Amino acid sequence: MMVPDCHKRLEAALEDLKGTLVELEETDQKEGHEFEEARNIVTDVAKLFES
């Protein structure tokens, strides 16, 4: 169980990261270790929210 404020902040950060990934995909800058790591983080955090 997460503290509600932390949960809201994590959701906001996740949405920001998703938005940044979309922007990078639109400009064809989706290469590199950082991009893949960011996608993995999005997946991991989404799983955390499901539980």
mmCIF file as Biopython writes it, N, C-alpha, C and O atoms, coordinates in Angstrom:
data_model
#
loop_
_atom_site.group_PDB
_atom_site.id
_atom_site.type_symbol
_atom_site.label_atom_id
_atom_site.label_alt_id
_atom_site.label_comp_id
_atom_site.label_asym_id
_atom_site.label_entity_id
_atom_site.label_seq_id
_atom_site.pdbx_PDB_ins_code
_atom_site.Cartn_x
_atom_site.Cartn_y
_atom_site.Cartn_z
_atom_site.occupancy
_atom_site.B_iso_or_equiv
_atom_site.auth_seq_id
_atom_site.auth_asym_id
_atom_site.pdbx_PDB_model_num
ATOM 1   N N  . MET A ? 1  ? 0.840  -1.172 0.000   1.0 0.0 1  A 1 
ATOM 2   C CA . MET A ? 1  ? 0.000  0.000  0.000   1.0 0.0 1  A 1 
ATOM 3   C C  . MET A ? 1  ? 0.889  1.240  0.000   1.0 0.0 1  A 1 
ATOM 4   O O  . MET A ? 1  ? 1.879  1.312  0.728   1.0 0.0 1  A 1 
ATOM 5   N N  . MET A ? 2  ? 0.520  2.209  -0.825  1.0 0.0 2  A 1 
ATOM 6   C CA . MET A ? 2  ? 1.294  3.433  -0.946  1.0 0.0 2  A 1 
ATOM 7   C C  . MET A ? 2  ? 0.581  4.588  -0.272  1.0 0.0 2  A 1 
ATOM 8   O O  . MET A ? 2  ? -0.648 4.620  -0.214  1.0 0.0 2  A 1 
ATOM 9   N N  . VAL A ? 3  ? 1.338  5.519  0.228   1.0 0.0 3  A 1 
ATOM 10  C CA . VAL A ? 3  ? 0.772  6.746  0.768   1.0 0.0 3  A 1 
ATOM 11  C C  . VAL A ? 3  ? 0.095  7.475  -0.397  1.0 0.0 3  A 1 
ATOM 12  O O  . VAL A ? 3  ? 0.698  7.607  -1.462  1.0 0.0 3  A 1 
ATOM 13  N N  . PRO A ? 4  ? -1.147 7.954  -0.222  1.0 0.0 4  A 1 
ATOM 14  C CA . PRO A ? 4  ? -1.891 8.556  -1.339  1.0 0.0 4  A 1 
ATOM 15  C C  . PRO A ? 4  ? -1.127 9.640  -2.097  1.0 0.0 4  A 1 
ATOM 16  O O  . PRO A ? 4  ? -1.158 9.661  -3.327  1.0 0.0 4  A 1 
ATOM 17  N N  . ASP A ? 5  ? -0.442 10.541 -1.388  1.0 0.0 5  A 1 
ATOM 18  C CA . ASP A ? 5  ? 0.282  11.606 -2.077  1.0 0.0 5  A 1 
ATOM 19  C C  . ASP A ? 5  ? 1.401  11.031 -2.943  1.0 0.0 5  A 1 
ATOM 20  O O  . ASP A ? 5  ? 1.635  11.513 -4.051  1.0 0.0 5  A 1 
ATOM 21  N N  . CYS A ? 6  ? 2.083  10.022 -2.453  1.0 0.0 6  A 1 
ATOM 22  C CA . CYS A ? 6  ? 3.148  9.384  -3.227  1.0 0.0 6  A 1 
ATOM 23  C C  . CYS A ? 6  ? 2.577  8.719  -4.472  1.0 0.0 6  A 1 
ATOM 24  O O  . CYS A ? 6  ? 3.181  8.761  -5.543  1.0 0.0 6  A 1 
ATOM 25  N N  . HIS A ? 7  ? 1.420  8.112  -4.321  1.0 0.0 7  A 1 
ATOM 26  C CA . HIS A ? 7  ? 0.767  7.455  -5.445  1.0 0.0 7  A 1 
ATOM 27  C C  . HIS A ? 7  ? 0.428  8.473  -6.529  1.0 0.0 7  A 1 
ATOM 28  O O  . HIS A ? 7  ? 0.660  8.220  -7.711  1.0 0.0 7  A 1 
ATOM 29  N N  . LYS A ? 8  ? -0.114 9.612  -6.137  1.0 0.0 8  A 1 
ATOM 30  C CA . LYS A ? 8  ? -0.458 10.660 -7.106  1.0 0.0 8  A 1 
ATOM 31  C C  . LYS A ? 8  ? 0.786  11.185 -7.810  1.0 0.0 8  A 1 
ATOM 32  O O  . LYS A ? 8  ? 0.775  11.409 -9.020  1.0 0.0 8  A 1 
ATOM 33  N N  . ARG A ? 9  ? 1.845  11.376 -7.055  1.0 0.0 9  A 1 
ATOM 34  C CA . ARG A ? 9  ? 3.081  11.893 -7.638  1.0 0.0 9  A 1 
ATOM 35  C C  . ARG A ? 9  ? 3.691  10.881 -8.604  1.0 0.0 9  A 1 
ATOM 36  O O  . ARG A ? 9  ? 4.209  11.255 -9.656  1.0 0.0 9  A 1 
ATOM 37  N N  . LEU A ? 10 ? 3.628  9.608  -8.247  1.0 0.0 10 A 1 
ATOM 38  C CA . LEU A ? 10 ? 4.152  8.569  -9.124  1.0 0.0 10 A 1 
ATOM 39  C C  . LEU A ? 10 ? 3.324  8.477  -10.397 1.0 0.0 10 A 1 
ATOM 40  O O  . LEU A ? 10 ? 3.875  8.292  -11.483 1.0 0.0 10 A 1 
ATOM 41  N N  . GLU A ? 11 ? 2.006  8.604  -10.276 1.0 0.0 11 A 1 
ATOM 42  C CA . GLU A ? 11 ? 1.149  8.610  -11.465 1.0 0.0 11 A 1 
ATOM 43  C C  . GLU A ? 11 ? 1.494  9.781  -12.378 1.0 0.0 11 A 1 
ATOM 44  O O  . GLU A ? 11 ? 1.566  9.616  -13.596 1.0 0.0 11 A 1 
ATOM 45  N N  . ALA A ? 12 ? 1.705  10.953 -11.805 1.0 0.0 12 A 1 
ATOM 46  C CA . ALA A ? 12 ? 2.049  12.135 -12.599 1.0 0.0 12 A 1 
ATOM 47  C C  . ALA A ? 12 ? 3.395  11.948 -13.298 1.0 0.0 12 A 1 
ATOM 48  O O  . ALA A ? 12 ? 3.545  12.303 -14.467 1.0 0.0 12 A 1 
ATOM 49  N N  . ALA A ? 13 ? 4.362  11.397 -12.588 1.0 0.0 13 A 1 
ATOM 50  C CA . ALA A ? 13 ? 5.678  11.158 -13.178 1.0 0.0 13 A 1 
ATOM 51  C C  . ALA A ? 13 ? 5.590  10.131 -14.300 1.0 0.0 13 A 1 
ATOM 52  O O  . ALA A ? 13 ? 6.267  10.257 -15.320 1.0 0.0 13 A 1 
ATOM 53  N N  . LEU A ? 14 ? 4.759  9.121  -14.109 1.0 0.0 14 A 1 
ATOM 54  C CA . LEU A ? 14 ? 4.574  8.103  -15.138 1.0 0.0 14 A 1 
ATOM 55  C C  . LEU A ? 14 ? 3.966  8.717  -16.391 1.0 0.0 14 A 1 
ATOM 56  O O  . LEU A ? 14 ? 4.403  8.417  -17.502 1.0 0.0 14 A 1 
ATOM 57  N N  . GLU A ? 15 ? 2.972  9.565  -16.225 1.0 0.0 15 A 1 
ATOM 58  C CA . GLU A ? 15 ? 2.349  10.221 -17.378 1.0 0.0 15 A 1 
ATOM 59  C C  . GLU A ? 15 ? 3.349  11.128 -18.089 1.0 0.0 15 A 1 
ATOM 60  O O  . GLU A ? 15 ? 3.361  11.185 -19.319 1.0 0.0 15 A 1 
ATOM 61  N N  . ASP A ? 16 ? 4.179  11.831 -17.342 1.0 0.0 16 A 1 
ATOM 62  C CA . ASP A ? 16 ? 5.219  12.669 -17.947 1.0 0.0 16 A 1 
ATOM 63  C C  . ASP A ? 16 ? 6.192  11.823 -18.762 1.0 0.0 16 A 1 
ATOM 64  O O  . ASP A ? 16 ? 6.564  12.189 -19.877 1.0 0.0 16 A 1 
ATOM 65  N N  . LEU A ? 17 ? 6.598  10.697 -18.200 1.0 0.0 17 A 1 
ATOM 66  C CA . LEU A ? 17 ? 7.526  9.812  -18.895 1.0 0.0 17 A 1 
ATOM 67  C C  . LEU A ? 17 ? 6.889  9.247  -20.154 1.0 0.0 17 A 1 
ATOM 68  O O  . LEU A ? 17 ? 7.537  9.177  -21.199 1.0 0.0 17 A 1 
ATOM 69  N N  . LYS A ? 18 ? 5.634  8.846  -20.066 1.0 0.0 18 A 1 
ATOM 70  C CA . LYS A ? 18 ? 4.935  8.347  -21.251 1.0 0.0 18 A 1 
ATOM 71  C C  . LYS A ? 18 ? 4.867  9.419  -22.330 1.0 0.0 18 A 1 
ATOM 72  O O  . LYS A ? 18 ? 5.077  9.132  -23.509 1.0 0.0 18 A 1 
ATOM 73  N N  . GLY A ? 19 ? 4.575  10.648 -21.933 1.0 0.0 19 A 1 
ATOM 74  C CA . GLY A ? 19 ? 4.511  11.752 -22.892 1.0 0.0 19 A 1 
ATOM 75  C C  . GLY A ? 19 ? 5.847  12.004 -23.568 1.0 0.0 19 A 1 
ATOM 76  O O  . GLY A ? 19 ? 5.909  12.253 -24.771 1.0 0.0 19 A 1 
ATOM 77  N N  . THR A ? 20 ? 6.904  11.938 -22.793 1.0 0.0 20 A 1 
ATOM 78  C CA . THR A ? 20 ? 8.240  12.128 -23.351 1.0 0.0 20 A 1 
ATOM 79  C C  . THR A ? 20 ? 8.570  11.019 -24.334 1.0 0.0 20 A 1 
ATOM 80  O O  . THR A ? 20 ? 9.157  11.278 -25.385 1.0 0.0 20 A 1 
ATOM 81  N N  . LEU A ? 21 ? 8.202  9.790  -24.006 1.0 0.0 21 A 1 
ATOM 82  C CA . LEU A ? 21 ? 8.455  8.673  -24.917 1.0 0.0 21 A 1 
ATOM 83  C C  . LEU A ? 21 ? 7.690  8.843  -26.221 1.0 0.0 21 A 1 
ATOM 84  O O  . LEU A ? 21 ? 8.222  8.552  -27.293 1.0 0.0 21 A 1 
ATOM 85  N N  . VAL A ? 22 ? 6.454  9.307  -26.142 1.0 0.0 22 A 1 
ATOM 86  C CA . VAL A ? 22 ? 5.657  9.540  -27.352 1.0 0.0 22 A 1 
ATOM 87  C C  . VAL A ? 22 ? 6.327  10.602 -28.223 1.0 0.0 22 A 1 
ATOM 88  O O  . VAL A ? 22 ? 6.433  10.436 -29.438 1.0 0.0 22 A 1 
ATOM 89  N N  . GLU A ? 23 ? 6.778  11.687 -27.602 1.0 0.0 23 A 1 
ATOM 90  C CA . GLU A ? 23 ? 7.462  12.743 -28.355 1.0 0.0 23 A 1 
ATOM 91  C C  . GLU A ? 23 ? 8.713  12.209 -29.041 1.0 0.0 23 A 1 
ATOM 92  O O  . GLU A ? 23 ? 8.979  12.540 -30.197 1.0 0.0 23 A 1 
ATOM 93  N N  . LEU A ? 24 ? 9.475  11.391 -28.340 1.0 0.0 24 A 1 
ATOM 94  C CA . LEU A ? 24 ? 10.685 10.824 -28.928 1.0 0.0 24 A 1 
ATOM 95  C C  . LEU A ? 24 ? 10.353 9.883  -30.076 1.0 0.0 24 A 1 
ATOM 96  O O  . LEU A ? 24 ? 11.059 9.865  -31.084 1.0 0.0 24 A 1 
ATOM 97  N N  . GLU A ? 25 ? 9.287  9.102  -29.934 1.0 0.0 25 A 1 
ATOM 98  C CA . GLU A ? 25 ? 8.882  8.204  -31.008 1.0 0.0 25 A 1 
ATOM 99  C C  . GLU A ? 25 ? 8.450  8.991  -32.241 1.0 0.0 25 A 1 
ATOM 100 O O  . GLU A ? 25 ? 8.741  8.590  -33.368 1.0 0.0 25 A 1 
ATOM 101 N N  . GLU A ? 26 ? 7.759  10.104 -32.033 1.0 0.0 26 A 1 
ATOM 102 C CA . GLU A ? 26 ? 7.288  10.920 -33.153 1.0 0.0 26 A 1 
ATOM 103 C C  . GLU A ? 26 ? 8.443  11.575 -33.904 1.0 0.0 26 A 1 
ATOM 104 O O  . GLU A ? 26 ? 8.324  11.846 -35.099 1.0 0.0 26 A 1 
ATOM 105 N N  . THR A ? 27 ? 9.542  11.830 -33.232 1.0 0.0 27 A 1 
ATOM 106 C CA . THR A ? 27 ? 10.698 12.451 -33.879 1.0 0.0 27 A 1 
ATOM 107 C C  . THR A ? 27 ? 11.766 11.422 -34.244 1.0 0.0 27 A 1 
ATOM 108 O O  . THR A ? 27 ? 12.899 11.782 -34.566 1.0 0.0 27 A 1 
ATOM 109 N N  . ASP A ? 28 ? 11.403 10.149 -34.192 1.0 0.0 28 A 1 
ATOM 110 C CA . ASP A ? 28 ? 12.306 9.045  -34.543 1.0 0.0 28 A 1 
ATOM 111 C C  . ASP A ? 28 ? 13.605 9.060  -33.743 1.0 0.0 28 A 1 
ATOM 112 O O  . ASP A ? 28 ? 14.672 8.755  -34.276 1.0 0.0 28 A 1 
ATOM 113 N N  . GLN A ? 29 ? 13.512 9.411  -32.478 1.0 0.0 29 A 1 
ATOM 114 C CA . GLN A ? 29 ? 14.678 9.380  -31.596 1.0 0.0 29 A 1 
ATOM 115 C C  . GLN A ? 29 ? 14.527 8.253  -30.580 1.0 0.0 29 A 1 
ATOM 116 O O  . GLN A ? 29 ? 14.863 8.414  -29.407 1.0 0.0 29 A 1 
ATOM 117 N N  . LYS A ? 30 ? 14.023 7.123  -31.037 1.0 0.0 30 A 1 
ATOM 118 C CA . LYS A ? 30 ? 13.734 6.025  -30.118 1.0 0.0 30 A 1 
ATOM 119 C C  . LYS A ? 30 ? 14.843 4.978  -30.083 1.0 0.0 30 A 1 
ATOM 120 O O  . LYS A ? 30 ? 14.577 3.778  -30.026 1.0 0.0 30 A 1 
ATOM 121 N N  . GLU A ? 31 ? 16.055 5.435  -30.117 1.0 0.0 31 A 1 
ATOM 122 C CA . GLU A ? 31 ? 17.191 4.531  -30.056 1.0 0.0 31 A 1 
ATOM 123 C C  . GLU A ? 31 ? 17.954 4.756  -28.762 1.0 0.0 31 A 1 
ATOM 124 O O  . GLU A ? 31 ? 17.864 5.818  -28.145 1.0 0.0 31 A 1 
ATOM 125 N N  . GLY A ? 32 ? 18.678 3.776  -28.375 1.0 0.0 32 A 1 
ATOM 126 C CA . GLY A ? 32 ? 19.563 3.946  -27.232 1.0 0.0 32 A 1 
ATOM 127 C C  . GLY A ? 32 ? 19.082 3.253  -25.975 1.0 0.0 32 A 1 
ATOM 128 O O  . GLY A ? 32 ? 17.921 2.868  -25.837 1.0 0.0 32 A 1 
ATOM 129 N N  . HIS A ? 33 ? 20.016 3.116  -25.081 1.0 0.0 33 A 1 
ATOM 130 C CA . HIS A ? 33 ? 19.784 2.426  -23.816 1.0 0.0 33 A 1 
ATOM 131 C C  . HIS A ? 33 ? 18.767 3.164  -22.954 1.0 0.0 33 A 1 
ATOM 132 O O  . HIS A ? 33 ? 17.927 2.537  -22.309 1.0 0.0 33 A 1 
ATOM 133 N N  . GLU A ? 34 ? 18.839 4.488  -22.942 1.0 0.0 34 A 1 
ATOM 134 C CA . GLU A ? 34 ? 17.945 5.279  -22.096 1.0 0.0 34 A 1 
ATOM 135 C C  . GLU A ? 34 ? 16.485 5.102  -22.505 1.0 0.0 34 A 1 
ATOM 136 O O  . GLU A ? 34 ? 15.601 5.015  -21.653 1.0 0.0 34 A 1 
ATOM 137 N N  . PHE A ? 35 ? 16.240 5.050  -23.799 1.0 0.0 35 A 1 
ATOM 138 C CA . PHE A ? 35 ? 14.875 4.884  -24.292 1.0 0.0 35 A 1 
ATOM 139 C C  . PHE A ? 35 ? 14.309 3.535  -23.860 1.0 0.0 35 A 1 
ATOM 140 O O  . PHE A ? 35 ? 13.179 3.459  -23.378 1.0 0.0 35 A 1 
ATOM 141 N N  . GLU A ? 36 ? 15.081 2.487  -24.028 1.0 0.0 36 A 1 
ATOM 142 C CA . GLU A ? 36 ? 14.631 1.152  -23.632 1.0 0.0 36 A 1 
ATOM 143 C C  . GLU A ? 36 ? 14.423 1.068  -22.121 1.0 0.0 36 A 1 
ATOM 144 O O  . GLU A ? 36 ? 13.463 0.454  -21.655 1.0 0.0 36 A 1 
ATOM 145 N N  . GLU A ? 37 ? 15.314 1.679  -21.369 1.0 0.0 37 A 1 
ATOM 146 C CA . GLU A ? 37 ? 15.182 1.677  -19.911 1.0 0.0 37 A 1 
ATOM 147 C C  . GLU A ? 37 ? 13.905 2.411  -19.490 1.0 0.0 37 A 1 
ATOM 148 O O  . GLU A ? 37 ? 13.206 1.971  -18.578 1.0 0.0 37 A 1 
ATOM 149 N N  . ALA A ? 38 ? 13.608 3.516  -20.149 1.0 0.0 38 A 1 
ATOM 150 C CA . ALA A ? 38 ? 12.388 4.265  -19.839 1.0 0.0 38 A 1 
ATOM 151 C C  . ALA A ? 38 ? 11.149 3.424  -20.133 1.0 0.0 38 A 1 
ATOM 152 O O  . ALA A ? 38 ? 10.194 3.443  -19.357 1.0 0.0 38 A 1 
ATOM 153 N N  . ARG A ? 39 ? 11.153 2.700  -21.224 1.0 0.0 39 A 1 
ATOM 154 C CA . ARG A ? 39 ? 10.014 1.827  -21.556 1.0 0.0 39 A 1 
ATOM 155 C C  . ARG A ? 39 ? 9.865  0.729  -20.502 1.0 0.0 39 A 1 
ATOM 156 O O  . ARG A ? 39 ? 8.747  0.384  -20.120 1.0 0.0 39 A 1 
ATOM 157 N N  . ASN A ? 40 ? 10.975 0.187  -20.037 1.0 0.0 40 A 1 
ATOM 158 C CA . ASN A ? 40 ? 10.929 -0.837 -18.992 1.0 0.0 40 A 1 
ATOM 159 C C  . ASN A ? 40 ? 10.372 -0.269 -17.690 1.0 0.0 40 A 1 
ATOM 160 O O  . ASN A ? 40 ? 9.612  -0.939 -16.991 1.0 0.0 40 A 1 
ATOM 161 N N  . ILE A ? 41 ? 10.745 0.944  -17.373 1.0 0.0 41 A 1 
ATOM 162 C CA . ILE A ? 41 ? 10.236 1.584  -16.157 1.0 0.0 41 A 1 
ATOM 163 C C  . ILE A ? 41 ? 8.735  1.784  -16.255 1.0 0.0 41 A 1 
ATOM 164 O O  . ILE A ? 41 ? 8.012  1.539  -15.289 1.0 0.0 41 A 1 
ATOM 165 N N  . VAL A ? 42 ? 8.258  2.227  -17.409 1.0 0.0 42 A 1 
ATOM 166 C CA . VAL A ? 42 ? 6.818  2.415  -17.607 1.0 0.0 42 A 1 
ATOM 167 C C  . VAL A ? 42 ? 6.092  1.090  -17.380 1.0 0.0 42 A 1 
ATOM 168 O O  . VAL A ? 42 ? 5.060  1.057  -16.709 1.0 0.0 42 A 1 
ATOM 169 N N  . THR A ? 43 ? 6.615  0.019  -17.924 1.0 0.0 43 A 1 
ATOM 170 C CA . THR A ? 43 ? 6.002  -1.299 -17.762 1.0 0.0 43 A 1 
ATOM 171 C C  . THR A ? 43 ? 6.004  -1.734 -16.297 1.0 0.0 43 A 1 
ATOM 172 O O  . THR A ? 43 ? 4.994  -2.220 -15.789 1.0 0.0 43 A 1 
ATOM 173 N N  . ASP A ? 44 ? 7.127  -1.560 -15.627 1.0 0.0 44 A 1 
ATOM 174 C CA . ASP A ? 44 ? 7.238  -1.963 -14.220 1.0 0.0 44 A 1 
ATOM 175 C C  . ASP A ? 44 ? 6.289  -1.173 -13.320 1.0 0.0 44 A 1 
ATOM 176 O O  . ASP A ? 44 ? 5.642  -1.742 -12.441 1.0 0.0 44 A 1 
ATOM 177 N N  . VAL A ? 45 ? 6.208  0.118  -13.540 1.0 0.0 45 A 1 
ATOM 178 C CA . VAL A ? 45 ? 5.341  0.950  -12.704 1.0 0.0 45 A 1 
ATOM 179 C C  . VAL A ? 45 ? 3.873  0.643  -12.995 1.0 0.0 45 A 1 
ATOM 180 O O  . VAL A ? 45 ? 3.049  0.647  -12.081 1.0 0.0 45 A 1 
ATOM 181 N N  . ALA A ? 46 ? 3.543  0.377  -14.249 1.0 0.0 46 A 1 
ATOM 182 C CA . ALA A ? 46 ? 2.164  0.016  -14.586 1.0 0.0 46 A 1 
ATOM 183 C C  . ALA A ? 46 ? 1.763  -1.269 -13.858 1.0 0.0 46 A 1 
ATOM 184 O O  . ALA A ? 46 ? 0.633  -1.383 -13.383 1.0 0.0 46 A 1 
ATOM 185 N N  . LYS A ? 47 ? 2.672  -2.225 -13.768 1.0 0.0 47 A 1 
ATOM 186 C CA . LYS A ? 47 ? 2.399  -3.457 -13.027 1.0 0.0 47 A 1 
ATOM 187 C C  . LYS A ? 47 ? 2.187  -3.161 -11.545 1.0 0.0 47 A 1 
ATOM 188 O O  . LYS A ? 47 ? 1.338  -3.779 -10.902 1.0 0.0 47 A 1 
ATOM 189 N N  . LEU A ? 48 ? 2.943  -2.233 -11.011 1.0 0.0 48 A 1 
ATOM 190 C CA . LEU A ? 48 ? 2.812  -1.843 -9.610  1.0 0.0 48 A 1 
ATOM 191 C C  . LEU A ? 48 ? 1.422  -1.273 -9.340  1.0 0.0 48 A 1 
ATOM 192 O O  . LEU A ? 48 ? 0.828  -1.555 -8.299  1.0 0.0 48 A 1 
ATOM 193 N N  . PHE A ? 49 ? 0.907  -0.482 -10.261 1.0 0.0 49 A 1 
ATOM 194 C CA . PHE A ? 49 ? -0.421 0.104  -10.093 1.0 0.0 49 A 1 
ATOM 195 C C  . PHE A ? 49 ? -1.528 -0.949 -10.186 1.0 0.0 49 A 1 
ATOM 196 O O  . PHE A ? 49 ? -2.592 -0.782 -9.589  1.0 0.0 49 A 1 
ATOM 197 N N  . GLU A ? 50 ? -1.284 -2.028 -10.927 1.0 0.0 50 A 1 
ATOM 198 C CA . GLU A ? 50 ? -2.289 -3.083 -11.068 1.0 0.0 50 A 1 
ATOM 199 C C  . GLU A ? 50 ? -2.491 -3.851 -9.768  1.0 0.0 50 A 1 
ATOM 200 O O  . GLU A ? 50 ? -3.582 -4.354 -9.501  1.0 0.0 50 A 1 
ATOM 201 N N  . SER A ? 51 ? -1.443 -3.939 -8.965  1.0 0.0 51 A 1 
ATOM 202 C CA . SER A ? 51 ? -1.544 -4.737 -7.731  1.0 0.0 51 A 1 
ATOM 203 C C  . SER A ? 51 ? -2.098 -3.963 -6.574  1.0 0.0 51 A 1 
ATOM 204 O O  . SER A ? 51 ? -2.238 -4.507 -5.478  1.0 0.0 51 A 1 
#
